[in-house]
C-alpha cells in the first residue's frame, strides 16, 4: 500500500532551495542517463549550493527522490479522488460531445506544470518504481468507487475477479498514456490529452480499424464460470 501524506508548508528560502535541488536532480538524470549515477555533489553544484546545505534538507539522493515522489503522489491523489466521484451519466455526456471526463484535464495541467522534474523520474533513466507507485495510489483511491454497481458481483468469484483485472488494465493504460505524453515532450495540450484519454477508455476492439466488435460481458462471465467448473470436474 502506498502511504500518501500531506506535504508540510515550507518557508520561502527552504522552498527555493528545494526547488533548485529538484530541478538539478532532473537535469542530472537527463545528463547522466541514469538516476543511479547521480551524485549529491553533482546535484548540489548544479543547484548552486554546498553539500552541507544539501544534507540539511535531505539524507541522500534517494531521500530527495522519495520526497519529490511523495509530494506528487499527494497532489495527484486529490485530483484522482475528485475524478472518482464522476458518475456514468456524466461520462456518457462527455463521450457524446467529445469532452474530457469532468476534472480530468486538471491531471494533465498538473503534469504540464510539474513535468520538467517529474518527466525525468518517470523516464527509462529515472525511477522505475515511481509509475508503479502512481498506479497503486490510483487503485487505492478508486477501488471502492469502482465496485459500486458492479453488475457481475453476484455471479461468482471468477466474475468478481474481472473487476480487479479491469482496474489493473485501465489504470496501467492511463498511467502509460500520461508517461508517454511526458516522455515525448508534452506536444499535445492538456485539453486534447484529457479528451483523448476519456475516449480511449471506451474504444472497442476494432473501432480504430473500422470493424467494431461488440461482446456480451455478462455472457462472457457466465462462460468463464462454466469453464472453471468444467476444469474442476476434470481434476
VENLINNOR-V715757 format. One line per field, one symbol per residue. ss: DSSP state (H for helix, E for strand, - for the rest). phi: phi as a letter, one per 40 degrees, with the letter a starting at -180 (. if undefined). Layout:
BEGIN
ss: ???
phi: ???
END
This chain:
BEGIN
ss: -----------HHHHHHHHHHHHHHHHHHHHH--HHH--HHHHHHHH---HHHHHHH---HHHHHHHHHHHHHHHHHHHHHHH----HHHHHHHHH--------HHHHHHHHHHHHHHHHH------HHHHHHHHHHHHHHHHHHHH---------HHHHHHHHHHHHHHHHHHHHHHHHHHH------HHHHHHHHHHH------HHH-------HHHHHHHHHHHHHHHHHH-
phi: .ccbbccccbcccccccccccccccdccccccgadcccbcdccccccgbccccdccbbcacccccdccccccccccccccccccccccdcccccccbfbcddgccccccccccbccbcdcccccccbcccccccccccdcccdcccccgccbcccadccccccccccdcccccccccccccccbgfcccddccccccccccbccdgdcbgbcbcaccdccccccccccccccccc
END
